[in-house]
Amino acid sequence: LEKLFIKNNIRGTLIISKEGINGTISGRSKKISLVKKKIKSLFRIINFDSENLSKNRFQPFHKQKVKVKKEVVPMGFNIFPKFKKNKHIEPTKWNSFINNKNTFVLDARKPFEYKVGTFKNAVNPKVNHFRDFPKYLNKLDKNKPVAMFCTGGIRCEKASVYLNRKGFKNVFQLKGGILNYLKKIKKENSMWKGECFVFDNRVSVKHNLDPGSYFVCSGCRNPASLNDKKSKKYEEGVSCPRCYDTLTKTQKTRFRMRQNQISL
């Protein structure tokens, strides 16, 4: 597969596991179609459970990676398709579902992703490592419907199985994740606030999966907004308001030298 990616100038990451396949890849439309056919053929897949397509004017990935892992998402246990009892909610029905006051709306992503954008009334567990996510899930009310979402739906696939095993009966997830929602729901009808962080050089996307306004701070490698640029603590290539007070003088000097080389 890696050779196939290189031959067709496909970049991005593909994770292969006994649990399934997850990936984000980019390239010319015809080449992407060719690679998708090959992946389906190799693993005897008729249709992918979830697939989000978008166009971009630049290649958002630096290189290609094909990884074989024990788990698609690390939580310390495996799931297999035939044992899944997940209840998926289509984007067109998601708004009315999370508007219900009895529904607990859970953003299953990391805190820095949550800050870039999320759904109205969503709660974030503030867990930096997904392997620690079960500790938070154990605290939830089993009798309350849980509406879970993440970027593409993969993290929710794993988390929802965990909750089912713990005796939760009403666990639901947004089909195809935030990306599927932003692709199918128009901005004027949306309950999404902000932008969606993505793990590539686009940094964030908006409705219709158009490139967003966020960029990555060179000091802390976290997403930064246009408002952050207005801060006195922002320095291009060096720091943003989030990391300015935590960086040492040595680090700032080194980052300034690096930025100076980039500018030259």
N, C-alpha and C positions, 0 to 999 in steps of 0.2 A: 504493500500500500504506500509506503514511504517513497519507493521508487516511482510509483504511479503519480504521486503528488508532484515530485520533482520534474518528471517528464512533461506534465501538463501545467506546470507553473501554478499549482494549487498550494496555498499557504493556510496556516491555521493549526488547530489541534484536534485530533481524533483519539478518544479514549475507548479502549476495547476491554470488556470484562464479561465474566459469565453472567452478570446481571443484565447486560445489554450494551448498547453503544451510545456514546454521547460525543458531540463535537460541534465546532464552529469552524467552517472553512470558507475560503474566498478565492475567486478566480473568475475567468471569463465564463459566461453563461453556458456555452456549449461544453466546455471542459468540466464544469461542475456537474452537468447532467451525465457526462460520461463516467465520472468518478462515483456518483451516486448509484448508477446502474451496477458498477463493479462491486461496491460495498454490499448492495442488496443481494447480488448473485453469490458472493462469498459466504454470507451469513444466512442465506435463504430467507431473506426478509421480503415480504410482499409490499408492505407500506410501513413507513416510519410512524411511530405513535404520535410524534409531534415534529413539525417542520416549519421553520420560519424563514422566509426568503425576503431579502432586501437588496437594493442596488446602492452602490457607493462609487464615488468618482476616483477613489484611491484605494490601493491595496492596504487593508487595515492590519495585516499581520507581517511580522518580519521574516518568519521562516515556517517550515512545516514540521509538525511533531506527530508521531503516532505512538501512543503509549498503551501498554498492556498492564492492567491493574486488577487487584483482587476485588475492588469495589469501584463503581462509577463515582459514587459519593461516599467518602469515608465516615462510617458511623459504627463500625465494629461488628456488623452482621450483613449477611447477604439476602437479597430478595430475588425471586424468580417470577417471570410473567404469569405463570399459571396459578400462583398463589396470591396475586394482587387482587384486592377488593376495593380499589380506589373509585371514588365518585368524582367525576370530572364535571366542572361547570363551564359551559361555553361562554366566551366573552360577551355575547349578546344578552345573557341572562345573569351575568356577574353583578351588575349594578343593583338590581332588585334584591339579589341574594345577600349582599353585604350591607344593604340598607336596613335589614332586619335587626332591631335592637338586641335580640337574643343571640345573634351570631357573633362569635369571637373571631375577628379578622386578624390573621397572623402573617406578618411579613417575615418569611423564613431566611432572609438574606443577612449579610453582615451589616453592622451599624453604619459604616461609611457609605454603603450602597443605599441604605434607608434614608440617609441625610440628603442624597441627591434627588430623591423623589419616592413617593409611595402613594397608596390609596388612602382616601379619606377614612378616618377612624381606625387605621391599621396600627397594630402594636408590634414593636420589634423586640425580640428577646435580648438584644445586645450581647450576642455570643460571637466571639471572633473566630472560633474554630468549630466547624460543623460536628466534629466528634464529641463536643461538649453539649450539643443541642439537646440530647435526651434528658439531661438534668433539668432543663427548663420545661420540656414537654411533660415531665412527670408532675409538675405543679398545676397543670391545667385541669379545669372542671370537666369531668367525663360526661356530664349530662348536658353540656352546652355545645351546640353545633360549632365546629371549627372550620372557618374558610381560610385556607392556606394558599399562599402564592410565592413565587420566586421568579427569577429572570426568564428561564425557559421551561420551568416545570420539573426539572430533574431532581433538585433538592427536595421538592415536595413529594415526589414519588417515594423517596426513601423515608422521609419523616412521617408520611401518612401511614405507611406500612407499620412503622414503629408504634404509632398511636392505636392502630387496629389491634396489634398484639397486646397492648396494655388495656384493652377493653373498651376503647372509644368506639361508639357506634355511628356517630354523625360527623365524619371527617370528609371534607370536600376540598377540592383544589381547582385552581383556575387552569383550564385546559390550555396547554401551550405557553403558560406563564404570561408575564407582563408583555413580552414581545408580541405574542399573539393578540393580546388585548389592544396594544397600541397600533397594531397593523389593521385591526378590524373595526375598532370603535373611533368615530370621529371626535375631534377635540371638543366640539360643542356639547356632545353627549357623554363626555368622559368624567369619571370620578378620580382619575389619576392626577396627582399634584406634583409638578416638577418634571424631571427627566429620569431616564432609566440608565444606570451605569452599566456599561458592557466592558468585558475584559479584552479590549483590543484598542487600536489607535484612534478609534472614533471617540472613545472615552464614555460618551453618553449618546442616547438617541431620544427623539421626541415622537409624537404621533406620526403614523405612517412610516415609522422607523427612519425618519430623516435624521442626519447627524445633529447632535445637540451642541450646547455652548460650553460644556465643561472641558477642562484640560487637566493634565497631570502635573502636580507640583514636583519640581526636580529635587526638592529638599526632602520631602517625606513620602513621595510616590503615591499620594492620595489625590482624589479628584478635587479640583478647585474651581470656583465659579468666577464669572466676570465681576461680581461684587467683591470677591477676594482681591482682585487686581487693584481695586480702589484703595485698599488698606495700606497704611504706612509700613506695615510688616510684610508686604508683598515685594519681592525682588525677583525679577525674571531669572530663572535658572538657579535660584538660591533658596528662597523661602516663601511661605504663605502664612496667613494669620494663624494657621493650625500648628505650624512647626517652628515659627520664628523664635519663640522663647525656649525651645528645647534643644535647638542646634547649638553646638559649641562654636567658639570663634574660629577654631581650626577647621571645622566642617564648612563654615560659611566662606572662609578664605579659599578652601579647596574648590567649593562649588562656583565661586566667582571666577577662579582661574579656568575652570571647565567651560563656563558660559562665555568667557572671553575668547576661548579657542573656537567655540561654536560660531560666535559672531564674526570672527576673522575669516 
